[in-house]
Amino acid sequence: MQQLGRTVVHRDRLARSWKLGDRTHPLSTTPGIVLLEGDVELDINMAPFSCKMERTLPSKMYFSSRASLDPFSEDLGPHYESSIGFVLPPVLEEANAGEMPTGDDVLVMSWQRLRHDESILKSDLRPSIVVLVDAPQLTAHQGRLVDAIIAIKKQYPGALLWTPGISGPDNIALLSWFGVDLHDMARSRLAKANGLILTQDGPRNPLEGESLDYVVHFEHAINSTRAALAGGWLRNLAEKQSLNSPKMVEHLRHFIRSTDNMPGLLKSVVGRDYLFECLSSSGLSDPVVKHWHRFMKNTYTCPPSVENILILLPCSATKPYSYSPTHRKFIREIGHSGVHELMITSPLGIVPRDLESVWPAAHYDLPVTGDWSIEEISMIHDVLLGLLNRHSYNVIINHTNIPMPDLDISIISTASGESPTSAAALERLRNAVREQENLRKRKGEKINLDTFKSISRFMFNNDAWLSDCRIKGKFPDWKVEKDGQQLAVWSTKRGAFSISKIGLTVMHENKTLPEVKVKDEQKLLGDLHLGLLESWPDNLKVGEEVLLIQKGVLVGSARALAPSWEWNGTPGRLAKLRHKLSSDSSK
């Protein structure tokens, strides 16, 4: 039987871009178009599939590849046939229609089936395509479309998802952000039949002499979405597109709430040029931001040697902050390494100096107006109070103009309504620090070690592996050594540790990194795929380093290419092999 060749090339939360066909010579990518009866013929790269419906009871679906997408065959295909069954309206969710759809390669899904058909939970059910046939009806019920998409993506991570009848140039990016892979032009054709043009901004009346050709708008939207997903800015495009209608805003807000705190949703590290843009108030509720808030409120601990004087500073457009001319002034005027510097910012709330070079603190961007909204002030107070409740600062020097909550700690305001970079404000900052007693300076190596311990607690929930370590080398690549042996290198540009083979052994001993078990009978020859693996944690993020364990022994390390919720069903590489250990690697 023919198989659909597919490999993920780009990931961003639930969104995927798949190469279709042979992995080295793909014929198409997603998001792509499913051609329906009556559609104009399009290039295979744009429209890799077609679908026809047989008007019987229950109706049948014939889903076909328009090229040879089976990497092991030159024949046209694969071709699939499925029965749709009897689909009741979502409002009748408690009812059971009695006859469910059939077909495992193209899995026909509905809200009713998600609630009643236990057969869809079988571990060996791995469809190539999932079709959410009642998507148009689900859009009218608050939250249900998004809930159905999330449930399908988590249950069948290796399948392409199609939501017939709801796509258009005005929402392709948004639906792709939710996790939809395939789209059809039914709405565009309906708009044309009613004398309208469906564009990326929504439906409108054509101008005099303007063509009603909808294909050009649809193809442009597909290409824009592909480019956004490849470039890492699909979230921005989806947010912009959601403003086309109140219903789309509703769907996006529900998606943000529903994916907040989802294990493995976010990335561990990002590329040096990646920007998390916060162009609207929705950034305050984004899962990336909420995760940072929870960590700062509930988990973060400052280096013990600076838990005396806390200095609050404004953020800067340059990241990391200490690279900016403004923060160089602040650091020069503070003139002491025995204080804890904390940046006040939106949407992250607070960023400690010791975490300024990690994701997301080093990669966010927002418009600077100098004004704080009530919502932003409330958020900053909430996160700051959470941190203060777990620390024992004696004095807070506030070199920002943001109002402080009521605290039982002495507060010295040094900005005093002026620009924090003004000569008078900087002089007040300098004097406030000099007036403090019992400050103990840290040497450069101690500052670096404290910083790396903070980073390790953030990235790995553990800093035990850094016990008795020395920090050698020079900026921007610092070496972590123990007993004369290099354990890791910190790359400031990457915002991550590169761990040596000896470092892996130390981390294994201290339970610092998550562990993935390799099947006993398998040989570790290259990158990891499902066939090699026995078990793995359920909260792995893209970019996270993992230890490879076989027969109870550390045999290597890998870097996750896919989040853990994908590992049980996505074809292709799941993690890139980093180190393979020999029996004497730790000696």
N, C-alpha and C positions, 0 to 999 in steps of 0.2 A: 504493500500500500504506500502511496506517495506521502511524503512528509513536507510540511512547510518549513523551509529554511529561514531562520530568523536569529539575529544577534543584536543585542543592545549596543548602541554606539554612544548614546548620550543619556544621562539620567539627571533628573532634578526633582527630588521628592517623589511624587507618584507619576510624574510625566516621563515618558520614554520615547526615544527615537530608535527604531529598529531598522537594521539592514535586512532586506528580504531577498531570498535566493542564496546563491553561493556566497560564503562569507568574504572571500577575497574579491569577487566580482559581482556585487549585488546589482539587481536590476531595478530596485526601487527602495524607498525608505518611507518611514512614517514620521509624522502624520500623512496619511494618504486618503484617496477617494475610492469609495465603492460605487461603481456605475450601476444605475438601476435601468430598467426597461424604459426606453425613450430618451435616455441621455445621449449626448453627442460623444463620439469616440475621443478619448484623450490618450496622451502618451503613457506608456507603462510606468514610467517613473512617477508620474502624478497619480495615476489610477491603477494600482496593481490588481484590483479585484472587481468582479461584477457579481450581481445577485439578481435572481429571478424568483418570483413567488408564484406558486400554483394555487389557484383559487378553489381549493377543495375544503372539506371539513373533516378533520382539521387540516389547515393549509400546510403546504410544504415549502421549504426554502432550498434553493439550489445556489450554492455559494462557490464561485469558481475563480481560480487564478488566471489572469490574462497573459501569463508568460510562464516559462518553466521556473518555478520558485522552489522546486525540490532540488537540493544541491547534488543529489545522487541520481538524477534522471534528466534526460534532455527532452522528455515529453512535456507537453503543455499540462500544467496542473500545479498543485493538487486541486481536485474537485470534491466538494462535500455536499451531502444531502441531509437535511434535518426536518423533522416534523415539529411544527410550532405548538401543537397542542391547543387546548382551550385556555385563553388568557382572559381572566376576569379583570375588571377595572380595579385599580389600587384601593379604591374606597371599600371594596369588598375583601379586604386583606384577611379576614378571619375565615372566609369561605374556602373550600377546597374543590376545585373544578373537576377532580376525579381523573382526568387524563393529562399527564404532564408531557412536555416535549420529549422527543427522542433524538439521538445523535450526540456522539461524544467529541468528535473532532471540531465541529461547529456547535457549541453549546448554546442553546436558546434559553435565555434567562428572563425572568419577570419578577416583579415585586412579590407576587403570590408564590412563585417557585422558591424564592429565597427564604420564605417563611415556612413553607410546608414540605418541600421535597428533601428528605434526608440523604437521598442518593447523591446529591451534588457535593456532599462532604467527603466522599470516598477519596482516600489518599492516592489511589492510582488513577484518578480522573484528571487528565492533563490535556485539556482542549487546546487547539491551535487558535481558535477564534471564539470569543464570547459575544453574543448578540443580545443586548438589553432591549427586547422588542417593545416594551411598554414605556420607553423613555419619554415620548411626548406626553403621556398621561402623568408620569411622575413629576414632570416640571411644574405641574399645577399644585402639587402637594409639598408643603414646606419641608425641606430637608431630605425628602425621600430620594430624589435623584442622586444627590451627593452620597447619601448613606449606601445606596445600592452600588454605586461606582466603587466606593472604598471597600465594601465587602467583597466585590468581585476581584478587585486588584489584589487584595490580601490572600484570597483563596486560590486564585489562578494567576500568579505573577508572570508566568511564561506565556500567557495568551494575549492576543491582540483584542482590544475591546472596541465594539461598534455600538453606537447608540442611534439607531435609525430615526430619521425624521426631525431631528432637532438642531443639526449643525447648519451653520451659515458663515459667510465671511465676517459677520459681526460677533461670533462667539467661538470660532475654532480655537483660538489661543486659550480662551478660558476653559473650554472642555478638555483640551489637551493638557492643561495644567492640572485638571482634576484626574487625568489618567486615561482619557479617551484617545484611541490610536487611529481609528478609521471614521470617515465622515462621508455623508452623501449630500447631494444637491437638491433634495426634495423641496426644501423651503425656498431655495432660489428659483426653482421652476414654478412654484406656487406664486411667488411674488411677481414673476414675469406674466403669469396668466392673469393677474390682477392689475397689470399695467404699472408695476413698481419695479425698482431695482434694489436688490439686497446687497448693500455694500459693507465695508468694514465698520462703518458708523451706524449701520442699521438700515431699514427700508426707507426709501424716499421716492418721490415722483421724479421721473426723468426730465432733464432739461429738453428744450425744444431741439429736435434733431438728434438727441442722444440715443445711442443704441441700447436696447434692452438685453444685450448679450451678458448673461450672468457668469459665464465661465471665467472670463478674465478676472473678475472680482474674487471668485472662489480660488483660482489658482494663485493669485497674489496673496491671499490670506494664508493658504497652505505654505507658500514659500516664506512668508514673514514668520510664521510659527516655527518652521524648521530652523530658520536662521536664529531665532530667539532661543530655541532649545539648545542648539549647538553652541551659542555664544554665552549661555548662562543668564540671560535676561528675560526668560519666558514669564517669570513672576511679574515683572514690570508690565509686559504687554498684556497679560491676563487682567491685571488690576485696571489698566487703562480701558480694556475692552468691557469690563464689567459695568462701566458707567453708561453703557448703551441702553440699559433698562433697569428699573428697580428690581425686577425679578433676578437679573444676573448679579446684582449687588447682594441680594439675599442668598443666592447660591454660594457666592464667594465667602461671605461671612460665615455661613454654616460650614463650609469646607475648612476654613481656618480653625474654627472651634473644634471640629471633629478630628482634625489631625494634630492638634496641640498635644504634646507629650506622647505621640505615637512612637513606639520603640523603633529605632533605626531610620526614622524619617529624614533626619538632618545629616549633614556631612561632618566628619571629624576635622578635616582640613580642606582648604580651598586653594586654587591657584593664586599666585602672587598678584595677578591683575584683576581678580574677581572683586566686584563691588556689590554690596548689599545696599541697594538704594531705598531710602525711606522718604518717599515723595508725598505721602499723605498720612493722615492719622491712623490708617489701618496698620502701619508699621508697628504701632504699640502692641498690637495683638498677634503679630506674626509668631509662629512657633519658634523661630530662631531667637527672637527677642524674649519670649516668655521663658524659654529654657535658660537664657542668661539671667533673667530676673530670679528664677527659682534657685539657681546656683548661688548667686550673690546673697540672697536672703537666708538661705537654709544651710549652705555647705561651705562657702568660701571662708578661709581663715588667713589673716595677714601674717607675714613673717613675724615670729615672736619678738625679734629684736627691735621692732619698730612699733609695737603696740603701746604707745605712750602718747605721742602727738599725731593727730590726724589733720592733714592739710587738704582742704577741698579746693580744686582748681577747675577753671573752665576747660572745655575740650578745645580741639583745634581741627581745622579742615584736613591738615596733614596727618597721616597715620603711618606708623605709630606716632603718638603725640610728641614724644621727645625729639623727633626729627624736625619739628616745626620751630621757626625762630621765636615764636611766642613762648613755647615751653622751655626753650634754652634760656630765655630770660628768667622764667620762673625758677628753674633749677639753679641758675647762678645766684639769684637773690636769696633763695632758701639756704643754699650754702651748707647743707648738712645732710648726711646720709642716714641719720638715725630717726627720721620722721617717715610717716606713711603718707604717700601722696595718692589722692583719689580724685579722678576726674568726674565732674558732673556733666551729664550729656543726655540727649534723647536720640533714639528711643531706648538705649540700653540702661539708662538711669545712672549707673555709676560704673567706672572702669578703674581698677587699681593700676598703679604704675607697673606693678609686677606682672600684669596680664595684658599690657597694652599691645603686645606683638602677636597675640593669638587671634584666631577666628572666633567670633565675629568682630572683636574690638578693633582689629587692624584693618577691617575691610568694609566698614559701613560709611554711607554718605547721606547727607540730608541738607536741605536748604537752610541756611543760617539767617535768621531775622533779628536775633537779639531779644525776642520776646518769648515768654513761656506761657503755654496754655494752662488752664486749670487742670486739665487731664494730665499734662506732662508733670506739673508740680506734684500732683497727687501720687503719680507713679514714682517719681524720684524719692519723695518722702517715704513711701512704702518700702522701697528696696533699701534705702539708707537705714531706716529704722531696723529692718531685719538684720542688717550687718552689725549695727551698733549694739543690738541686744546680745550679740554673741562675742563682743570684744570689750576691752576695759580701757579705752582711751581716757586720758586725764583731761586733755584739752583738744578742742576743735578750732583750727584756724580756717575761717571761711573766706577764701579769696575769690568768691563768686558773688553775684548780686541776687542769687535765688534765695527767697525767704526760707528760713530754717524752721522745722517743727519744734514743738516744746520738748526740751531735753533736760536731763539732770546733769549735763556736762557743761563745763565752762566753754563758751563760744567767743572767739575773738574775730570780729569782722574787719577785714583789711581792705576790701574793695570799697565799701562805704558808698555805694551808688556811683562811683567813678568807673572808668574803664580799668579792668584789672591790669592792663599793660601801661597805665599812666605812671609817670615818675613818682607821684605821691603815693599811689596804691602799692607800687613795688617797694617803696621805702617802708611803708607800714608792714608789708609782708616780711621784709628782712628784719625789722625790729622785733616783730612778734615772735619770730623763731629764736632770735638771740636772747630774748627774755626767758626762754624756757630753760629749766634746770634738768639735770640728770639725763641729758641726751648723750647717747654713746654712738660715736661714729663707726661706720662699717667700712672695712677695706673693700677694694674693688672686687676681689674674688668672693668675699662674703656676700656682697650685693648680688653677684651673678648666681651664686648657689641658692640664696633665698628666692631669687626670681625663678630659677629652674624648678625648685621645689613647689612653688605656687603653680607653675605651669603643669607640672606633673600631677598635682592634686586635681587640677581642672581637667586635664586630658585623660588621666588614668585612674583617678580616685585614690591615688597612692603615691607617696614619695619615698617609701622605705628603700628603694633601690639606690637612692642618692646618699644614703648614710655613709659617712667617712669618705666622700668623694672630693676631688679637687677639680677646679675649673681652670683649664689652660687655654692657650691660643690667644686669638684676638678677634675683635669685631670684623665681619659679621658672623663668623663661624667659630663657635666656642666648643672646646673639647671637654667632655666629662670623663675624668680618669679616676681609677681606684687602684691603689697599689701598683702604680705605673702602667696600668693597662687601660686602653681606651674603651669605655662602655658605649659612648654615643657622641654624636656631634649635633649641636643645636644650630640650625640654619635660620637666621633671622629673616631672610628673604622668603623661605618656605613657611616659616612659622611652625616648625615641627622638628622632632628629633629624628636623626638617622641612627639606628641602633646597630651596633656591631654584634658579631656572633657571641663574644664574651658577654656583652651587655644583655643579650637574650637570656643567657644562663642566669645572670644575676636577677633579671626581672622575673624569670620563672620561679626562682627561689623565694622571691618576695611577693608572688602572686600579683604582679603589677599589670600584666596584660591579659586580655581574654584568651581563652584556649579553645582551639578547634581540634577535634579528634579525627585523625585519618584512619580509614579502615585498615585492619591488620594486614590484609593480603595485598594491599595496593603499594606500588612503588611510586615514590615522590620524584617524578621526572620533570615536571613543569608546573604551569599555573593550575589552580584548583578549579575543578568542576564538580558537579553533584556526585558523580560516580565514585569519586575518591573519598567522600566524606561520610563520617558516621554520626557526628553530632557537632553542634555549635551553639553559642549563646543566642538569645532571641532579641538582643538589642544592639547588634553590630551596626556601625555606621560606615558609609562610604569613606575610604581613606584611613580607616582605623587599622593599626597594626595588631596582628594576632599571632599567638604562638601555636605551632603545629605539634600535636602530641600523637604518637603512635606506639601502641603497646605500653603505654604509661611513661614513655620516654620523650623528651624534647628532641624533635628532629628538624626543626626549622622555623621559619616565620614567613608571613605573607601579609599583603596589604589588601584590605577588602575593596573590591570593585563594585560590589552590590550590597545593599542593606540586607540584614539577616532575614527579613520577611520574604525576600525573593529566593533564598537559597534552596528551598525545597521544590522549586518548580521552574526556574528560569534556565533555559539552555545556554550553553557557552560558559565563558570564564566568570567565576564568582570572586576570585581573589588572585592577585599576582604574587608568585613566589618571590620572596626577597632573599632569604638565606636558607641554605640546606646544610645541616650540621653533620659532620662526621663524628665518629665515636670519641675523638680526642679534641673536639673543637673547644671544649671548656677548659682545657689544660693550659 
